[in-house]
């Protein structure tokens, strides 16, 4: 027996008086790589709270598998080993933050004896562990919302993981305005069909429509829930199930988090394959919402010096004393050292704040926007990008969640450098079959859907290539020959088979990137969304861009990012460019103001002609141009005479300009008719799930010094512990 006097903060951060890191909320102690113990509280007796400690092997866990969702296609794989041990790869200099919403359904509430306290405690323990797992990848998972459905479920939860996921993601989309979050996870007390214990979309982190997952509470301990949730979030981050040779951890030591099956011992390890996939996803433009600091006013766990978050009353917070490496911060009391202005953040250098206008985050691709230090805060502003539906890649693609998605890029990712899209006939002939080789995803019952002719380019991607096999180890080449007059075309698709199951149908969605990604252009003014080709007008990009007066484009907060020479918020007055979100655009090539400026004689600096696809970055060195946006380099620059001004205001970054935000009615009529309102996920029941119009999620600006936490908010039939 152990006696532990715990404070409330323990539930999230694991802080405990008199017996550091041993308390109810932690739940798990690992003495080495192979021995783990669980701590469980006993019923309250006289005096201090008592706990029982037992070996983790004695906790009986059912075996389980993970379904993963790529677009509309789900596959299942046997999950043998699962997560243990943790490495600390240096993914990036900047810490990334996931603002997580957790929801427990009524079955989960009833599973814990209809005790709100017990249900809440288990979810908090699970969130704490998930944060610990991802911290090694330079990702913090901040729990900013916790909701328990005590009287009735807000959606239809069933043993069908496909319909449950669709309903949950649709519900999340409707809550974004009042409950902003980067990712949402449902914990259900129900079991799913077969051995499935979780389902989540692939490469969906930060998406307003798909960033989330559903998880079964399949064990008595929060450690099992945390392992499943970390796994499903990994899929949102673009991580596939581990293929042979990825996981070096022994099965008896727990295996790896992204293995295809779960069980004891409890896994805590991400491996090199996961890290490579994560870097690829982030470098391609994914995860744009992860760069803003979480709203500490709505975070769980209470305020505490040493949790790594800058909170009200703190001058800095570099984590626990044993992990703090900052020369500017006193870890014991979260105060700045003498003469220090700041302690961490990319806008802090040698304990001093950088000047306003210094570039702190360069664009990562053609759909990303730059951010600048403001001279007041040590952190770079939140990461902003062009609003979904903005044209990119020379008009051949759209920006979607910060990525410029082209068929060319997707074919290269599948087949290598010579991969390129097949003719439209391949998409039509292959995807009309409605089988595992050609389809437009699956319906809510897990059956393949045949593509309608207008949706064919949103089904299984068809490429031309000379490669003998796909890059993905578990994928095989599916070759279909179609006749185009007297010419035969070899259409190349991909398929993933379940290892060891011969010719059985593949069941591992995360291993099969064979569906065209949501956000890919599928025709004039048309975009793929969940296996359907829809009119791009539902994204309302042109409507938003129109308010920028032809001198800028909207960012994902639906604020204008103005061209150099025009001022936010509406780009209708002279100014230095940028947006109300990005920080001041000031070049530091020249630091003096002059009152009689003359342009030098000779050839003026070349500048691309005004085009919504041209970029000018005279103040900073541009980042490498992604392969899918390489065509931007070919635009012919046109000289432009810069006007003489009494004050020299050197220009910084210049985003694409728009000559006309309105498309002609003639072009509009060439595309399929737009749906009414925002695109809903498949509806389960028109009575219980009405489709409502949902505005895009606003991204909160990084907090300065937040006020004390808000009081709890309670709804009828719902226990919601969030500040709205």
DABELJO-V995897 format. One record per run of one state. SS is the DSSP state (helix for helix, strand for strand, loop for the rest). FROM is the first residue (numbers start at 1). TO is the last residue. If there is no record, write none. Layout:
<<SS | FROM | TO> <SS | FROM | TO>>
This chain:
<<loop | 1 | 1> <strand | 2 | 3> <loop | 4 | 4> <strand | 5 | 6> <loop | 7 | 9> <helix | 10 | 13> <loop | 14 | 15> <strand | 16 | 17> <loop | 18 | 27> <strand | 28 | 30> <loop | 31 | 35> <strand | 36 | 41> <loop | 42 | 49> <strand | 50 | 55> <helix | 56 | 58> <loop | 59 | 63> <strand | 64 | 70> <loop | 71 | 72> <strand | 73 | 78> <loop | 79 | 95> <strand | 96 | 104> <loop | 105 | 105> <helix | 106 | 111> <loop | 112 | 115> <helix | 116 | 135> <loop | 136 | 138> <strand | 139 | 149> <loop | 150 | 160> <helix | 161 | 175> <loop | 176 | 182> <strand | 183 | 188> <loop | 189 | 195> <strand | 196 | 201> <loop | 202 | 211> <strand | 212 | 216> <loop | 217 | 221> <helix | 222 | 236> <loop | 237 | 250> <helix | 251 | 253> <loop | 254 | 260> <strand | 261 | 262> <loop | 263 | 271> <helix | 272 | 283> <loop | 284 | 287> <helix | 288 | 291> <loop | 292 | 328> <strand | 329 | 330> <loop | 331 | 334> <strand | 335 | 336> <loop | 337 | 347> <strand | 348 | 349> <loop | 350 | 351> <strand | 352 | 353> <loop | 354 | 358> <strand | 359 | 361> <loop | 362 | 367> <strand | 368 | 368> <loop | 369 | 370> <strand | 371 | 372> <loop | 373 | 384> <strand | 385 | 386> <loop | 387 | 390> <strand | 391 | 392> <helix | 393 | 395> <loop | 396 | 396> <strand | 397 | 400> <loop | 401 | 402> <strand | 403 | 405> <loop | 406 | 406> <helix | 407 | 415> <loop | 416 | 419> <strand | 420 | 421> <loop | 422 | 423> <helix | 424 | 431> <loop | 432 | 441> <strand | 442 | 442> <loop | 443 | 447> <strand | 448 | 448> <loop | 449 | 452> <helix | 453 | 458> <loop | 459 | 459> <strand | 460 | 460> <loop | 461 | 462> <strand | 463 | 464> <loop | 465 | 474> <strand | 475 | 484> <loop | 485 | 486> <strand | 487 | 496> <loop | 497 | 508> <helix | 509 | 511> <loop | 512 | 514> <strand | 515 | 515> <loop | 516 | 520> <strand | 521 | 523> <loop | 524 | 525> <strand | 526 | 529> <loop | 530 | 531> <strand | 532 | 535> <helix | 536 | 539> <loop | 540 | 540> <helix | 541 | 548> <loop | 549 | 551> <strand | 552 | 555> <loop | 556 | 559> <strand | 560 | 562> <loop | 563 | 565> <strand | 566 | 567> <loop | 568 | 572> <strand | 573 | 574> <loop | 575 | 577> <strand | 578 | 578> <loop | 579 | 605> <strand | 606 | 608> <loop | 609 | 615> <strand | 616 | 617> <loop | 618 | 626> <helix | 627 | 634> <loop | 635 | 636> <strand | 637 | 639> <loop | 640 | 652> <strand | 653 | 654> <loop | 655 | 664> <helix | 665 | 668> <loop | 669 | 712> <strand | 713 | 715> <loop | 716 | 717> <strand | 718 | 720> <loop | 721 | 724>>
